[in-house]
Amino acid sequence: MIPIVTDVEISSTARSGRRKPWLRAAGVAGSVVTVVACVLGPPTRVGADPLATARSQAAQVNAELQSDGARLDALSQQYEAAQARVSGLLGQISQDQAAISQDQAEVAADQANLRQQALDAYMAGSSDSGLSSIFGAGGEQAAVTNEYKTLATGSLTNAVDGLNLAQAHLAQQQAQLQSTETQAQAALDEVAASRRSAEATMASQQGALRSLNGRIASLAAQQRAAAEAAAYQAYLARVGAAQSYGNVPAAGGANTAVRAAESQIGVPYEWGGESPGQGFDCSGLTQWSWRQAGVGIPRTADDQYHSVAWVSLADMQPGDLVFWGSNGYAEHVAIYIGNGDVVHAPSSGQTVRVQAIWANGLLGAGRP
């Protein structure tokens, strides 16, 4: 019967930690094939290496991303230049508005002046203003009146001309204002549209790159799972061919760690335990055993998993740590003692014992 083992003292934060690529092997066979088939997209040619193809595609997309990133940078600079231009145009608009306000005031003044001139002309043309007492009879009064009318008419003409000029200037300023505003808006709209297009393209490429990276990870995990399975079968074949299950002597500090672990056989499993003769959990046992050899390793199974140097299952030596878990996360650890056996603290209700390595959930082995 395959034992159910957990390293229960592992914190939730440990699960989100780093992962070694080679440690993602076990537990992915079967599910990987389905995931890869969904992500890969168009089929590759027969004989092609799917992982190499995916990496090549990812490199191409990454190169396109860099190129489009440079293009977006250029567009951003153009956008900043357009903003500066718009800022200048807004300043001109402010000046034009001030000029228009001035022209409107001038038009209003000219209109008032025109009304006054018309009134003055009317008054000059319709009243003798006492001229008869100055010039006397004999038609001289009519001549003087005509002279005043001529002067009044000239004043009216000048006022009308001034009004027309002011109104023409006002219309010109208003047209310039409208043109300036149109230019400013067109400049902003054009560069903003270009930026949106570039950003949309990059977002699409980033999505494609994420998909490819997921595909690469799945393919790498699939290849690693196959390699680990082959190594495990080779190991089993080697052990079977030897027809011997006696312990292979451990050397150096590994021998000390193995003897320390074996000395705790029969000690109860205890969650978070790390006390010889009283209680151990799985990683507490491995940490304490290697500490007796003068070697410090982390406390939890997953941290130990990521701190040791990976070794092939076919090349394990006594003292190596053997890990079980899923998705690259170690949940249980034991000390290898040779010929397919490990010493470990299994789970609650059990005691430290020797047991043959089991394949379910096997992640790999490492050497402190």
Contacts in CASP RR format, 6 or more apart in sequence:
PFRMAT RR
TARGET T0000
AUTHOR 0000-0000-0000
METHOD contacts of the structure
MODEL  1
MIPIVTDVEISSTARSGRRKPWLRAAGVAGSVVTVVACVLGPPTRVGADP
LATARSQAAQVNAELQSDGARLDALSQQYEAAQARVSGLLGQISQDQAAI
SQDQAEVAADQANLRQQALDAYMAGSSDSGLSSIFGAGGEQAAVTNEYKT
LATGSLTNAVDGLNLAQAHLAQQQAQLQSTETQAQAALDEVAASRRSAEA
TMASQQGALRSLNGRIASLAAQQRAAAEAAAYQAYLARVGAAQSYGNVPA
AGGANTAVRAAESQIGVPYEWGGESPGQGFDCSGLTQWSWRQAGVGIPRT
ADDQYHSVAWVSLADMQPGDLVFWGSNGYAEHVAIYIGNGDVVHAPSSGQ
TVRVQAIWANGLLGAGRP
2 358 0 8 1.000
2 360 0 8 1.000
3 346 0 8 1.000
3 347 0 8 1.000
3 350 0 8 1.000
3 355 0 8 1.000
3 358 0 8 1.000
4 347 0 8 1.000
5 282 0 8 1.000
5 324 0 8 1.000
5 331 0 8 1.000
5 332 0 8 1.000
5 344 0 8 1.000
5 346 0 8 1.000
5 347 0 8 1.000
6 331 0 8 1.000
6 332 0 8 1.000
6 347 0 8 1.000
7 281 0 8 1.000
7 282 0 8 1.000
7 283 0 8 1.000
7 300 0 8 1.000
7 301 0 8 1.000
7 302 0 8 1.000
7 330 0 8 1.000
7 331 0 8 1.000
7 332 0 8 1.000
7 333 0 8 1.000
8 271 0 8 1.000
8 272 0 8 1.000
8 281 0 8 1.000
9 271 0 8 1.000
9 272 0 8 1.000
9 273 0 8 1.000
9 281 0 8 1.000
9 283 0 8 1.000
9 299 0 8 1.000
9 300 0 8 1.000
10 300 0 8 1.000
10 301 0 8 1.000
10 302 0 8 1.000
10 331 0 8 1.000
11 300 0 8 1.000
14 300 0 8 1.000
14 302 0 8 1.000
14 303 0 8 1.000
15 302 0 8 1.000
15 329 0 8 1.000
17 306 0 8 1.000
18 306 0 8 1.000
19 306 0 8 1.000
19 328 0 8 1.000
19 329 0 8 1.000
20 305 0 8 1.000
20 306 0 8 1.000
20 310 0 8 1.000
20 328 0 8 1.000
21 220 0 8 1.000
21 224 0 8 1.000
22 224 0 8 1.000
22 310 0 8 1.000
23 305 0 8 1.000
23 306 0 8 1.000
23 310 0 8 1.000
23 323 0 8 1.000
23 328 0 8 1.000
23 330 0 8 1.000
23 363 0 8 1.000
23 364 0 8 1.000
24 217 0 8 1.000
24 220 0 8 1.000
24 221 0 8 1.000
24 224 0 8 1.000
24 327 0 8 1.000
24 328 0 8 1.000
25 221 0 8 1.000
25 224 0 8 1.000
25 225 0 8 1.000
25 227 0 8 1.000
25 228 0 8 1.000
25 363 0 8 1.000
25 364 0 8 1.000
26 225 0 8 1.000
26 228 0 8 1.000
26 324 0 8 1.000
26 325 0 8 1.000
26 326 0 8 1.000
26 328 0 8 1.000
26 361 0 8 1.000
26 362 0 8 1.000
26 363 0 8 1.000
26 364 0 8 1.000
27 225 0 8 1.000
27 326 0 8 1.000
27 327 0 8 1.000
27 361 0 8 1.000
28 218 0 8 1.000
28 221 0 8 1.000
28 222 0 8 1.000
28 225 0 8 1.000
28 327 0 8 1.000
29 222 0 8 1.000
29 225 0 8 1.000
29 226 0 8 1.000
29 229 0 8 1.000
32 218 0 8 1.000
32 221 0 8 1.000
32 222 0 8 1.000
32 225 0 8 1.000
33 222 0 8 1.000
35 218 0 8 1.000
36 50 0 8 1.000
36 215 0 8 1.000
36 218 0 8 1.000
36 219 0 8 1.000
36 222 0 8 1.000
39 211 0 8 1.000
39 214 0 8 1.000
39 215 0 8 1.000
39 218 0 8 1.000
40 50 0 8 1.000
40 54 0 8 1.000
40 215 0 8 1.000
44 50 0 8 1.000
44 53 0 8 1.000
50 219 0 8 1.000
51 216 0 8 1.000
51 219 0 8 1.000
51 220 0 8 1.000
51 223 0 8 1.000
54 212 0 8 1.000
54 215 0 8 1.000
54 216 0 8 1.000
54 219 0 8 1.000
55 216 0 8 1.000
57 212 0 8 1.000
58 209 0 8 1.000
58 212 0 8 1.000
58 213 0 8 1.000
58 216 0 8 1.000
61 205 0 8 1.000
61 208 0 8 1.000
61 209 0 8 1.000
61 212 0 8 1.000
62 209 0 8 1.000
64 205 0 8 1.000
65 202 0 8 1.000
65 205 0 8 1.000
65 206 0 8 1.000
65 209 0 8 1.000
68 198 0 8 1.000
68 201 0 8 1.000
68 202 0 8 1.000
68 205 0 8 1.000
69 198 0 8 1.000
69 202 0 8 1.000
71 198 0 8 1.000
72 195 0 8 1.000
72 198 0 8 1.000
72 199 0 8 1.000
72 202 0 8 1.000
75 191 0 8 1.000
75 194 0 8 1.000
75 195 0 8 1.000
75 198 0 8 1.000
76 195 0 8 1.000
78 191 0 8 1.000
78 194 0 8 1.000
79 191 0 8 1.000
79 192 0 8 1.000
79 195 0 8 1.000
82 187 0 8 1.000
82 188 0 8 1.000
82 190 0 8 1.000
82 191 0 8 1.000
83 188 0 8 1.000
85 184 0 8 1.000
85 187 0 8 1.000
86 184 0 8 1.000
86 187 0 8 1.000
86 188 0 8 1.000
89 180 0 8 1.000
89 181 0 8 1.000
89 183 0 8 1.000
89 184 0 8 1.000
90 184 0 8 1.000
92 180 0 8 1.000
93 177 0 8 1.000
93 180 0 8 1.000
93 181 0 8 1.000
93 184 0 8 1.000
96 173 0 8 1.000
96 176 0 8 1.000
96 177 0 8 1.000
96 180 0 8 1.000
97 177 0 8 1.000
99 173 0 8 1.000
100 170 0 8 1.000
100 173 0 8 1.000
100 174 0 8 1.000
100 177 0 8 1.000
103 166 0 8 1.000
103 167 0 8 1.000
103 169 0 8 1.000
103 170 0 8 1.000
103 173 0 8 1.000
104 170 0 8 1.000
106 166 0 8 1.000
107 163 0 8 1.000
107 166 0 8 1.000
107 167 0 8 1.000
107 170 0 8 1.000
110 159 0 8 1.000
110 162 0 8 1.000
110 163 0 8 1.000
110 166 0 8 1.000
111 163 0 8 1.000
113 159 0 8 1.000
114 156 0 8 1.000
114 159 0 8 1.000
114 160 0 8 1.000
114 163 0 8 1.000
117 152 0 8 1.000
117 155 0 8 1.000
117 156 0 8 1.000
117 159 0 8 1.000
118 156 0 8 1.000
120 152 0 8 1.000
120 155 0 8 1.000
121 149 0 8 1.000
121 152 0 8 1.000
121 153 0 8 1.000
121 155 0 8 1.000
121 156 0 8 1.000
124 145 0 8 1.000
124 148 0 8 1.000
124 149 0 8 1.000
124 151 0 8 1.000
124 152 0 8 1.000
125 145 0 8 1.000
125 148 0 8 1.000
125 149 0 8 1.000
125 152 0 8 1.000
128 141 0 8 1.000
128 145 0 8 1.000
131 141 0 8 1.000
131 144 0 8 1.000
131 145 0 8 1.000
132 141 0 8 1.000
134 144 0 8 1.000
135 141 0 8 1.000
135 143 0 8 1.000
135 144 0 8 1.000
228 313 0 8 1.000
228 362 0 8 1.000
228 364 0 8 1.000
231 312 0 8 1.000
231 313 0 8 1.000
231 314 0 8 1.000
232 313 0 8 1.000
232 314 0 8 1.000
232 359 0 8 1.000
232 362 0 8 1.000
234 313 0 8 1.000
234 314 0 8 1.000
235 313 0 8 1.000
235 314 0 8 1.000
235 316 0 8 1.000
235 340 0 8 1.000
238 314 0 8 1.000
239 245 0 8 1.000
239 339 0 8 1.000
239 340 0 8 1.000
242 339 0 8 1.000
244 339 0 8 1.000
245 339 0 8 1.000
245 340 0 8 1.000
245 341 0 8 1.000
246 338 0 8 1.000
246 339 0 8 1.000
247 318 0 8 1.000
247 337 0 8 1.000
247 338 0 8 1.000
247 339 0 8 1.000
247 341 0 8 1.000
248 317 0 8 1.000
248 318 0 8 1.000
248 338 0 8 1.000
248 339 0 8 1.000
249 255 0 8 1.000
249 318 0 8 1.000
250 257 0 8 1.000
250 258 0 8 1.000
250 317 0 8 1.000
250 318 0 8 1.000
250 319 0 8 1.000
250 337 0 8 1.000
251 317 0 8 1.000
252 293 0 8 1.000
253 293 0 8 1.000
253 294 0 8 1.000
253 295 0 8 1.000
254 293 0 8 1.000
254 317 0 8 1.000
254 318 0 8 1.000
254 319 0 8 1.000
254 320 0 8 1.000
255 318 0 8 1.000
256 292 0 8 1.000
256 293 0 8 1.000
256 294 0 8 1.000
257 289 0 8 1.000
257 290 0 8 1.000
257 292 0 8 1.000
257 293 0 8 1.000
257 295 0 8 1.000
257 319 0 8 1.000
257 335 0 8 1.000
257 368 0 8 1.000
258 289 0 8 1.000
258 318 0 8 1.000
258 319 0 8 1.000
258 335 0 8 1.000
258 337 0 8 1.000
258 343 0 8 1.000
260 288 0 8 1.000
260 289 0 8 1.000
260 290 0 8 1.000
260 292 0 8 1.000
260 293 0 8 1.000
261 285 0 8 1.000
261 286 0 8 1.000
261 289 0 8 1.000
261 335 0 8 1.000
261 337 0 8 1.000
261 343 0 8 1.000
261 352 0 8 1.000
262 337 0 8 1.000
262 343 0 8 1.000
262 354 0 8 1.000
263 276 0 8 1.000
264 276 0 8 1.000
264 277 0 8 1.000
264 280 0 8 1.000
264 285 0 8 1.000
264 288 0 8 1.000
264 289 0 8 1.000
264 343 0 8 1.000
264 352 0 8 1.000
265 343 0 8 1.000
265 351 0 8 1.000
265 352 0 8 1.000
265 353 0 8 1.000
265 354 0 8 1.000
266 351 0 8 1.000
266 352 0 8 1.000
266 353 0 8 1.000
267 276 0 8 1.000
267 277 0 8 1.000
267 278 0 8 1.000
267 279 0 8 1.000
267 280 0 8 1.000
267 345 0 8 1.000
267 351 0 8 1.000
267 352 0 8 1.000
268 278 0 8 1.000
268 279 0 8 1.000
268 349 0 8 1.000
268 350 0 8 1.000
268 351 0 8 1.000
268 352 0 8 1.000
269 279 0 8 1.000
269 280 0 8 1.000
269 281 0 8 1.000
269 345 0 8 1.000
269 346 0 8 1.000
269 347 0 8 1.000
269 348 0 8 1.000
269 349 0 8 1.000
269 350 0 8 1.000
269 351 0 8 1.000
269 352 0 8 1.000
270 278 0 8 1.000
270 279 0 8 1.000
270 280 0 8 1.000
270 281 0 8 1.000
271 281 0 8 1.000
271 348 0 8 1.000
272 281 0 8 1.000
272 284 0 8 1.000
273 279 0 8 1.000
273 280 0 8 1.000
273 281 0 8 1.000
273 284 0 8 1.000
274 280 0 8 1.000
274 281 0 8 1.000
274 284 0 8 1.000
274 285 0 8 1.000
274 287 0 8 1.000
274 288 0 8 1.000
276 288 0 8 1.000
279 345 0 8 1.000
280 288 0 8 1.000
280 345 0 8 1.000
280 352 0 8 1.000
281 345 0 8 1.000
282 301 0 8 1.000
282 332 0 8 1.000
282 333 0 8 1.000
282 334 0 8 1.000
282 344 0 8 1.000
282 345 0 8 1.000
282 346 0 8 1.000
283 299 0 8 1.000
283 300 0 8 1.000
283 301 0 8 1.000
283 304 0 8 1.000
283 333 0 8 1.000
284 299 0 8 1.000
284 345 0 8 1.000
285 335 0 8 1.000
285 343 0 8 1.000
285 344 0 8 1.000
285 345 0 8 1.000
285 352 0 8 1.000
286 297 0 8 1.000
286 301 0 8 1.000
286 304 0 8 1.000
286 321 0 8 1.000
286 333 0 8 1.000
286 334 0 8 1.000
286 335 0 8 1.000
287 296 0 8 1.000
287 297 0 8 1.000
287 298 0 8 1.000
287 299 0 8 1.000
287 304 0 8 1.000
289 335 0 8 1.000
290 296 0 8 1.000
290 297 0 8 1.000
290 368 0 8 1.000
295 368 0 8 1.000
296 368 0 8 1.000
297 304 0 8 1.000
297 307 0 8 1.000
297 308 0 8 1.000
297 321 0 8 1.000
297 368 0 8 1.000
298 304 0 8 1.000
298 307 0 8 1.000
301 323 0 8 1.000
301 330 0 8 1.000
301 331 0 8 1.000
301 332 0 8 1.000
301 333 0 8 1.000
302 329 0 8 1.000
302 330 0 8 1.000
302 331 0 8 1.000
304 321 0 8 1.000
304 323 0 8 1.000
304 330 0 8 1.000
304 333 0 8 1.000
305 321 0 8 1.000
305 323 0 8 1.000
305 328 0 8 1.000
305 330 0 8 1.000
305 333 0 8 1.000
305 363 0 8 1.000
306 330 0 8 1.000
307 368 0 8 1.000
308 321 0 8 1.000
308 366 0 8 1.000
308 367 0 8 1.000
308 368 0 8 1.000
309 366 0 8 1.000
309 367 0 8 1.000
310 364 0 8 1.000
310 365 0 8 1.000
310 366 0 8 1.000
311 317 0 8 1.000
311 320 0 8 1.000
311 365 0 8 1.000
311 366 0 8 1.000
311 367 0 8 1.000
312 365 0 8 1.000
313 362 0 8 1.000
313 364 0 8 1.000
313 365 0 8 1.000
316 322 0 8 1.000
316 336 0 8 1.000
316 338 0 8 1.000
316 365 0 8 1.000
317 336 0 8 1.000
317 338 0 8 1.000
317 367 0 8 1.000
318 336 0 8 1.000
318 337 0 8 1.000
318 338 0 8 1.000
319 335 0 8 1.000
319 336 0 8 1.000
319 337 0 8 1.000
319 367 0 8 1.000
319 368 0 8 1.000
320 335 0 8 1.000
320 336 0 8 1.000
320 365 0 8 1.000
320 366 0 8 1.000
320 367 0 8 1.000
321 333 0 8 1.000
321 334 0 8 1.000
321 335 0 8 1.000
321 336 0 8 1.000
321 365 0 8 1.000
321 366 0 8 1.000
321 367 0 8 1.000
321 368 0 8 1.000
322 333 0 8 1.000
322 334 0 8 1.000
322 335 0 8 1.000
322 336 0 8 1.000
322 342 0 8 1.000
322 357 0 8 1.000
322 362 0 8 1.000
322 364 0 8 1.000
322 365 0 8 1.000
322 366 0 8 1.000
323 330 0 8 1.000
323 332 0 8 1.000
323 333 0 8 1.000
323 362 0 8 1.000
323 363 0 8 1.000
323 364 0 8 1.000
323 365 0 8 1.000
323 366 0 8 1.000
324 330 0 8 1.000
324 331 0 8 1.000
324 332 0 8 1.000
324 333 0 8 1.000
324 358 0 8 1.000
324 360 0 8 1.000
324 361 0 8 1.000
324 362 0 8 1.000
324 363 0 8 1.000
325 331 0 8 1.000
325 332 0 8 1.000
325 361 0 8 1.000
325 363 0 8 1.000
326 361 0 8 1.000
328 363 0 8 1.000
330 363 0 8 1.000
332 344 0 8 1.000
333 344 0 8 1.000
334 342 0 8 1.000
334 343 0 8 1.000
334 344 0 8 1.000
334 355 0 8 1.000
335 342 0 8 1.000
335 343 0 8 1.000
335 344 0 8 1.000
336 342 0 8 1.000
336 357 0 8 1.000
336 365 0 8 1.000
337 343 0 8 1.000
337 354 0 8 1.000
340 356 0 8 1.000
340 357 0 8 1.000
341 354 0 8 1.000
341 355 0 8 1.000
341 356 0 8 1.000
341 357 0 8 1.000
342 354 0 8 1.000
342 355 0 8 1.000
342 356 0 8 1.000
342 357 0 8 1.000
343 352 0 8 1.000
343 353 0 8 1.000
343 354 0 8 1.000
344 352 0 8 1.000
344 353 0 8 1.000
344 355 0 8 1.000
345 351 0 8 1.000
345 352 0 8 1.000
346 353 0 8 1.000
346 355 0 8 1.000
END
